[in-house]
Amino acid sequence: MGWLEALILGLVQGLTEFLPISSSAHISIVGRLISGKDPGAAFTAITQIGTELAVVLYFARDIGRIISRWCKALFRWELQGDPDVRMGWLVIIGSIPIVVLGLLFEAQIESVFRNLWLTVAMLAGFGLIIGIVDHFAKTERTLDQITWKHGILFGLAQSLALIPGVSRSGATIAAGLAMGYKREAAARYGFLLAIPAVLGSGFYQLFGLIKDEGVPTDIGPIILATVIAFGVGLAVIHWLLRYISTHNFLPFVIYRLVLAAVLAVLLITGLVPPVSP
């Protein structure tokens, strides 16, 4: 991977990771347009370390408080009812589905799931789901009303993001809206829920790559892409949380449908291969 390609892919990752439009789909599409090859699930997971560190920085105060209270509650049972302790357990429980499914379908994630025809279907199909749910949602619940059942359902929704085109934020936000949560509440919990899964996946892929192939020769460009993704992602988090507090998701739904149509045309005309050579 060259430096220019890394620069572009880092920008793409940072811009799309937190929007409900699927960063993995964009990385796959843009990578093939640039070089004719899919950057791969490993590259996507590693650069997501950058965007997830942006989440850690943005929510640093909340995360520090949750971890601190959760650790104290391990030795003081009376603290188990604390909202921060409860949130810590909810993030842990909600992270289980994507870990289990990610390991079970690891081979498919690297191959079958990255077929761009599947991406077209997910962009369009899940875009319509987001639009319908957002239109009819009551959006009344707040973060302190998340139940254990809802925590697991959020986690199951997050695991759908293993398929490029779904979108991690889109899946968790749609699930939250369907369960009656406010847009900002669903987004905030989705961000917190993603931290263990994304960082775990990123470092798992990174260590696996080094173990199998040694330090990649293009480690410099990969680091550049990750750093750029961090900076751009941090700005997008600020913008998105302000935006969804007063706006719906219709623009993102339209974008997904248009992108799906454009990608389908590129595939039909042979300008982009459905699978990486």
N, C-alpha and C positions, 0 to 999 in steps of 0.2 A: 504494500500500500504506500502510495506517495504522500508527500506533505499536503498538496492541494486537495487530494481526495479526503484526507483525514480532516482537514479544515472544514470542508463542506459537510462531511458526515457528522462532525462534532456539532456544527450549527443546526443541522437537521435534528439530531438527537435532543439537543437542548430545547429547540422550539416545539417539538412534538411530544415529548415524554409526558407532560402533564395535561395536555389538551386531549379531549376525548376523540382523537383521530388516529391513534396507533403509531407510536414511534417505530416499532419493529417493522411495520409495513412500509413506512417511509424510508427507513434505512435500507431495506431490501430493494425497494424500487429505485431509489437514487443511486445506490451502489451499482446496480445493473446498468443504469443509464450512463454512468461515468465510465465503468471499466468492463461492462458486460458480465460481471460476476457478482454474486450475492456476497456481501461482507461476512455473512454467517451469523449464527446464533451466538457464537462465542464473542465475536466483536461487539455485537449488540449488548450482550450481558455485561461486558467489561466497561463499555462507555456509559452504561447505566449506573455504574458506580459513581461517576461524576455527578449525574443528575440527582442521584439519591443522597449524595453528600450535601447537595443544595437543600434538600428537604431537612436533613439533620441540622444544618445551620439555621434555616428559617424557623424551625420549631425547637431549637436548642433548649430554650427555657422550659417549654412544656415537656420535652423528652427527659431532661434532667430531673425535673420534679417527679415525673411518672416513675422513672427508674429508682430514684431515691426512696419514694414512698413504697414502691413494690418490694424493694429489698428489705426495708424495715418491717413490712408486714409479714415477712417470712418468719420473723422472730417475735412478732407481737400480733396475735390473732385478732385483737380488737380493732386493728387497722384494716381488716379485710373489707369492711364496708366503705372505705374511703374511695371517692370517685377516681382518683388517680391510680390506686391499686387495682380497682376494677378495670380501668382502661388498659393497664398493663397486661392483665390476664386475657382481656378481649383480643388484644393484638397478638398474643401468643397463640390462642386458640384459633383465631381467624387466619393465622399463617400456616396452619397445619395442612389444609387442602392443597395449596399450591406446591408445598414441599413434596408431599406424597405423590401428587399427579405429575410433578416435574420430573421426579426420579423414575416413575413408572413409564412415562412417555418420552424419556430423554432422546431415544433414537429418532422418534417421529418428529420431535421438535427441531432436530437438526436436519431433517430431510423432508418428509411428506408435508408437514405443516408449512413449509416455506415455498410451496408451489403458489405462484402468483394468481392462479385461477381461484384458489381457496381464499386468497387475500381479497380478491374482487368480491366474492360472495360475503365475506365477513364485513368488509367496509360498508357495503350496501345494506345487507341484512341487519347488522347490528346498529347501523346508523338509523334505520327505520324504527328499531326497538327503542333506541334512546329518545327519538323524537316523540313517539307515541307515549312512552312512560312519562316524559317530561311534561307533555301537554295535559295529561290527566292526573298527575301526581298532586297530592294534597299539600306536601311540603310543610308539615307542621312540627314534626319531631326535632328535638335538639340532641346534641351529643350525649348529654347526661341521661337520655332515655334509651340508649342502646341496650338491648337485652342479649343474653347469651345466644339465643336462637338467631337473632339478627347478626350477631358477630360471626357465627358460622356461615350464614348466608352471604354476608359480605365476603368472607374468605373463599367460598365456592365461586362467587362472581369474579373475584380477582384471578382465580385459576384459569378462567377463560382466556386471559391475556397471554397464555402460552401459545395461542394461535395468532399469528400476525394478522392484523386487520381488525381485531376485536377492540383493543385499547384497554390497558389496565385501569386508567382513570375513568374511561367511559363505562366499563363494566361495573366498577364499584359504585360510581355515581348513579348509574341506572338502577342498580339494586337498591341503593339507598332511597332514591325517589319512589321506587315501587313500594317500599316499606313505609313511606310517608315522611322521610327525613328532609329537612331543608337542604337546598343545593350546597350551601357552604358547609354544613355539618357533614354531609355525605362526602364531600371532597376532602375535608380535613381528616376524617377518619380513614379515608382511602389512602391519603398520603402517609399517615402513621402506620397503617397496615402494610404498606409496601416496603417499608424500611428493612425488616428482617429478610423478606423474600428476595428483594432486588440485590441488596448487599451480599446476601448468602450466595445467590446465583452468580453474581459477578465475580466474587473471589473464588468460587468453586470452578468456574470456567477458566479463570486466570491461572490458578494453580494447576489445573488439569492440563492446560496448554503448555505450561512450562515443564511439567512432568513428562509429557509425551514428546515434546519437540524442542525443549530447551527454551531459552529466552528468545522470543521472536526477533527476526532481523529488523522488522518494522515496528519495534517497540516504541521508538521515538514518535512516529506519527500516531500510534494508538494512544500514547500519553497525551499528545496534543489534542486529539479528538475528545478525550475524557475531560481535560481541563476546560476546553471550550464549552462542552456540554454542561459542566458545572456552572460556569458564569452565566450562560444564556438561560439555563434552567431556573436559576435563582430569580432572575428577572421575570420569567414567565409565571412562577408561583405567585409573586407579588401581584401581577396583573390579573391572573385568573381568579383568585379569591375575591378581588374587588369586583371583577366583571360579573361573576355568577351571583353575587349578592343582589343584583338589580336586573339581571338579564337571564333569558332562557338559553337553551342549547340549540335553537333552530339554525344559527349560522354554521355550527359544527356539523349538524345533520346534512345540510345542503352541501357543505364542502366534501363530506364523505361520499355522498352520492355522485357528485361531479368527479371526484378522484377515481371512484370505482368505474365510472363510464369511460374516462380517459385511459385508465389502465387496461380496460377490456379492449379498447381500440388498439392500443399499443401491442397487446398480445395477439390480437387477430391479424394485424398487419405484419407481425413478426419483428417489429422494431425492438421488442423486449422479450427475451426468452422466459417461459413460465418457470423453468427450473434452471439453476445455475449450472454451467458446464463443468 
